[in-house]
Amino acid sequence: MDRKDLCFLSACELLSLVRSGECSAEEMMRAHLAQIDEVNPRVNAMVTLVSEQAVNQARTLDQQPKNERFSNILSGLPIAHKDLTLTKGIRTTFGSPIYKDHIPTQNALIVDRLQAAGAITVGKTNTPEFGAGSQTFNTVFGKTVNPYDETKTCGGSSGGAAVALATGMVPLADGSDLGGSLRNPASFCNVVGLRPSAGRVPSIPTQSAWFPLSVVGPMARTVKDVALMLSAIAGPDPRCPISITDSPEKFGAALDRNFKNVKIAWSPTLGGLPVDNEVRKIIEGQRKHLETLGCAVMDADPALEDADEVFHVLRAWNMELNFGQLLEQYPDQFKDTLIWNIRQGVDLTGPQIGAAERKRTILFDQLNRFMNEYEFIIAPVVQVLPFDINLPYIDEINGEKLDNYIDWMKSCYRISATGHPAMSIPCGFSRDGLPVGLQIIGRYRDDFGVLQLAHAFEQITECWKVRPKIVEEI
């Protein structure tokens, strides 16, 4: 098989090849490393590589008895970890010059679980400084470009992960999501990103074990691969007080489902948000696919206006908690937007935090009652198309001025504030060939239902099969 074709097989297909003996784990690993060597200089998605280590681990796997070799659900699959994620013995910079030479002495829990499931780490993916913002650039490694148009952003903060997947460098990658960082880059790069329910994949280590807005989760090119990865990383941990105790095995079950008469709230502006005209046109064109599945699609907007205040207050509080002391130590080593966000947290008052908590409780109750009637909400992932790589963020949409560097992400962060699971699934392309994703929002903790609807939608559209031109050019 041609190397490029091999590298664009799904994770599930790659597993079948290795288990049948048609391809060894080492051959699979070398193919992906060759793809990285060829494509990464153009896109800057992978920022730290452990190629020799990865090849040696693949070779060791091939030498094991067959019954042991394939006992793990991700046996031999190459995987990349976001550069916010701790990896023992592998440089982890958080996109910050403060940590440009930092080598952790422990793994994050998600890395331990992926490796225990048989996945083989190939390296780290680029991210903005401390994951702040949905444009992937930092002073340590520079910019990561969109593989569908190198003059555009890939989104963020899991931008390097999305680009590595889109260009066939790896079949699986992890990411994190506070305000949209698993969904936004997936939308911009034509891959799949799931923001799981808080506690579905425990975030260990953390400085705030009770904080529900920031989650870690899976990214891949297909929904089935995302579900496979989720089955490896989900499950409770005693160090995480908000752990969901459900067995992760259910995510390895078949995703097929009959969606006849399932009620869906169609919300193309998520309650009146400004949405780029071309994005809205592409989103509107997807309604017919859901109706083809038998869904009862109805125009309906959830009441999410208070989510903006809730999100900004809790994000600022979390920024100060995580980076306030570090900013005091290194005042010249932070980007301006991050300093602004941390200072917001410093200036918060008790009544402001209390008001946000009251509104979050009401918001959660309102959305749950709304979703008693509708099983899913369909909305845009991002309100704009991928924009100029040299713009740090968008400050207006359709002539409407935005207040700060993340307000163009309201369509994502409003859902973060509620705690509901949400996924970005490829749904089409602009006139200039830029990817657009559809956001599927599920009932509280119904991650499996989101995967099922996304899988059914994916089978109709097959947008994920459109490779970036850069892959064919090289």
N, C-alpha and C positions, 0 to 999 in steps of 0.2 A: 504494500500500500504506500502511496505517496505520503511523504512526511507531513505535508500540510493537511492532507485529508485525515491522517491519523490524529493530528493535534486538534482537529475540529470535531472529532467524535465526542459524544456525550460521555460523562463519567461512567454511566451505566454500560454504555457500549464498550468502553475501554476495559472495564472490569470483565465483561464477557470474553473479550479477546484474550486477556491474560489468563483467565481461568480455563479457557479452551486450549491453551498452549499455542495459539496462533501468533502471539507476541509475548516476549518476556517482559518482566518489570523493568529490567535494565534497558531494553530496546525502547520501551515506552518513555522512560525517563530521559534517555539520550535524545530522543526525538523532540521532546518539549524543551530541553536545554538548548538544542540547536535552534529551535524557533525563537527562544529568548535572545540568543546571540544575534540572530538575523534581524528581528523586529524591534527589540527594545531600544537600540540606539536612536530610532526614529521617534519613539513615543515616550520614553523615560518612565515606564510604569514600575519596573523592578529596580529597587535601589540598593539592595544587598543580596548577594547570591551565595549559596553554599553548594555549588555544583558537585564538587568532588564527594562531599559528604552524602549528597542525595544519590549519586551513582553507586557508591559503596553500599548504601542501605538497600537499594533496589537489587543489586547483585546478591547480597546476603539473603534477601527474600527469595530470589530464584533458586538458591541452593537448599532451601528448606524442603522437607518432605511435603508432597502435594496437599495432604490433609491439613497440615499446619499452615501452609503458604496462603491459603485462601479462607482461613477461619475468621478473618476480620472483614467487616463490611466495606472498608475502603482500601483493601490490600493493594499497595503499590501505587496508588494514585498520587501524582504530583500535586502539591498544594502550596499556596503562597499566603503569608500572614501580613495583615496590615501593620504598618510601622508604628502604630500605637499599641500593638499587642506584644506583651512580653514574650521573648523567646530565649530560653536558656542558652548561653554561649553564642548567640547570634545578635549582632548589633541591632539595637532598637533606639532610634533617635527621637521619636515623637515629632519629627519634622522641625526640631528646635536646635539651634546652635549650642544651647546649653548642654544637650545630650548627644552631640554629634559623634562621640566616641564611646557611648554607653553600651556596655554588654551586660545584660541581666544575668542573675544567678538562678533565676527560676522562670518557669513557663507560666503564662496565663492558663487558667483552667481549660479554656477552649482549645488551646494548643495541645495540652496533655490529652484531652479527649480525642482530638483528631489523630494524633500520633498513636494512641492506644487502639484506635480503630483501623490502623494500618496505613494511613496517609503518610506520604514522605514530603517533608518540608524542602522546598527549593530556594526560598528566600523571602524577602520582605517587599511590600508594595508601598508606593509613595502616598503621602497624605499631607494636607496643609498643617501648619504649625499647631500642635496639640489638637488637631482635628477640628479647628475652629474655622467654619466657613465651608461653602459648597463649591470651591474652586481649588483644585489641587496644585499648590505651589508652596515652596518654602526656600529659605536661604541656604539650607544644607544641600539639597539635591536639585532645586530648580522646579520647572513646570512639567507637568504631565499633560500631553496633548490628546485631543480626541482622535481616535483612529479613523473615524469617518470623515474628518476634516481637520487637518493638523493646525489650522488657524483658529480652531475653537477649543473651548474648555471641555474636559471630560466630566466636569462636576466634581463632587466631593462630599464628605471627606474620604470616602473609600474609592477615590478616583483611580489610583493605581491598580487596585483590585479589579475594577470594572474593565479597564483597558487591557490588563493581562488576560482576562477571560475573553474579551472581544477579539483579541488577536491570536488566540490559540496557544498562549504561553503556558497556561494551566487550565485544567478542567474544573477546578474548585478553588475558591478563595474565601477567606473570612473577612468580615467588616464589622463596623459598629455604626450605631444610629442614635443620635440624640434628637436632631431636628430634621432628619431626612437622609442621613449619610449612607445608608444602604440602598435607599430608593432613588435618590437623585442621580448618582452616577450610573446606576443600572439603566435609568431612563435615557440618559445622554449617550450611552454606549451600546444600547440594544442587547442588554443581558438581563438576567433576573435577579432581583434583590428582595429578600424578605426581612421586614422588621417584625421579629417575633414578639409575642406578649412579654411584658416585663417578668423576669423570673423563669422564663422558658429555658433560656441558656444563661445560667448564673454568671455574673461578671465578677470574676475572682482573679487577682486581688482588686480591691477598690477602697477608696477612702470614705465612701458613703453607701453602706450595704443596703440601706432602705430606699435609695433614690430610684424612682421608677422610670425616669425619662430616658436614660442612657442604656441601650441594650447592645449586645453583640449577636451576630447572626450570619447566615449563609448567603453566598452569591455563587451563581453558576450560569450556564448558557440555557439550561432548560429547567422547567419546574420540577420534573422528576428528580433531577440531580440535586436541586435545592432540598427537596424532601429527604433524599438519601443522606445528605450531609447533616440535615437537622436531626435525623435519627441517631447520628453519632455524637452530637454535641448537646442535645437537650437532656433534661433530667435534673433532679434536685441535688443540692449540695448543702451540707450542714452549715457551711460558712455563709450561706446566702439566705437571709430570713424571708425573702419574698419568693423563694423557689417554688415553682409549680411541681407538684409531686406526681403528675401523670407519667406513665411509662413512655419513654421516647420511642419504643418499638412501633407505635401506631403510625409514625411517619414513614416507616418502611413498607406500609400496606399499599395496596393498589389505590390509585387516585381516581379511578373511574367512578362516575356518579351520574344519575339521571337528574337533570335540572328543570324538568318540566314543572311549570307554575311556581318556581322559586321566585319570590318577590325581591326585586332589586331597586334601590333608590338611585336614580340617574341624576348626578349632581355635577355638571360640567364646569361649574365655577366654584363649587364647594361653598355655596352661600354668598355669591356675589363678589368673589375675588377677581381682580383683573387678570385675564388670561390672554396671552398673545393670540391674535386672530387665527394664525395658521395652526397653532397647537390645538385650539378649540375645534377647528374644522376637522383635524385628524381624529380627535377624541370623539366628536359627534359621529364620525363614520364607523365607529366600533359598535354602536348600539345594535345594529342589525345582526352582528355576530352573536351577541348575547340572546337576542330574540330567536335566532336560529337554534340555539341550544334549548329553547323552550322556556326561557326565563320570562317572567312577567316584569317588564322594565317600566318603571313609573317615574315621572319627574317629581323629585322631592329633595329638599335641602335640609340637612340636620342643622340645628342651632349651635353654631360653634364660635360665635363672635368673641365670647369671653376666653376662648382658648388662647388668643393672642397675648392677653395680659398674663394669664397663668403660665404660659410657656416662657415669656421673657423674664418674669420674676424668678421662676425656679431655675432657669438656665443661668441667670446672673448669680444667684445664690450658689449654684454648683461651681461656676467659674471661680468665684472667690475662694470657695472651699478647697478646690484643687490647685489653684495657681496663685492665690493671694500672697502667700509667704515667699513663693519663688519669684514673684514680680518685685518684691521688696529687695531680694538678694541680687537680682539681675535686671534692673529697670531698663537697661538699654538693649536687652536681648529678646524683646517681645514686639510683634507687629502691632500697629496702631489699633486695629479693630479689636484685637484680643485685650489690649490694655483697657480700651473703652468698656468691654464687656465685664472685665474683672472689677473695674472701678464702679460699675453699676451695682455689682454685688456688695462692694464695700459700703455703698451709700444706702442700701436697703434698710428699711425700718421694720420693726416687729409687726406693726399694723399692716404694712404692705404684704408681708409674707402671709400673715393671717388672712387677709382679704383674698389672696391668690388661692390659698387652701380652701376657703369657703367656696369660691367660684369653681375650683376644680371638682369639688364634691358634687355641686349642682350640675356641672357640665357632664360628669360621668353618669349621673342619674338620667339626665335628659337624653343622652345618646343611647343609653341602654333601653329606655322606653321607645325611642325612635326605632331601634333595631329589633325590638319585639315584633314590629310590623314588617320591617325589611331585613332580610338575612344578610344582605351585602349592600355596600355603598360603592358606586363607581365614580371616580373623579380623576382629574389630571394628577400626575405625579409632580410635575414641575410646571409652573405658569409661563415659562418661556422656553424657547429653543436654546440649544447650546450656543453660547455667545463668545465673543472675542477672547482669545487666550490671554491677552494683555489687560483685560478688564478684571480687577479683583472681585467685583460683584456688580449686579444690576441695580440701578437706582431709580428706574421707572419702568412701568409696563403700560402700554397703550396711552402714554402721556400722563399717567397717574404716578406722582412722586411717591417713593418709598422712604420710610423713616430711618432704616438702618441697613447694615450689610447682609442681613439674613431674611429681610421681609419679603424677598422674592420667593421664599420657600414656605410661605404660609400654607400652601396646599399639602405640604408634608408635615410641618411642625404642629399644625392644629390637631392632627391625629396622634402625634407623639404625646400631646398633653392629655389625651383621654386614656391612653394605655391599650388601645385596641390594636390587634395585629393588622398589618398592611403590607402589600406587595406591589412592586413595580414589575410589569410584564410588557415586553415589546409589543407595540401595536401599529407601527407605521413609520413613515419617513416624510420629511418636508420636501418641498420642491427641489431643494438643494441637496437632498440625500441625508439630512440630519435625523437621527433617531428620536422617536417620541415614545414614552411609556404610558401605560394605563395603570391607574392605582385601584387596586381591589382592597377594600376595607371590610374586615369581618367582625362578627360579634365578639364580645369580650372573651378572650382566651380560645377562640375557635380558629387557631392557626391551621388546623387540618382542613377546615372548610374553605379557607382562603386558597390553600394549595389545590384543592379539588377544582374550584372554579377557574383558577389560573391555568391549570392543566387542560381543562376542557376548551378554554379560550385559545390557548396556544396551539391545540390540534387543528383549529379552524384557520388561524391566521398564518402560522409558520414564519412569522417575521424574524424570528431568531436565526433562521438559516441564512440571512443576508450578511455575508462577510464584509468587513471593511476593505475598500479598494487597496489600501496600503499593503495588505497581505498578499495580494496578487501582483503588486508592483515590484516587490522586493525579490 
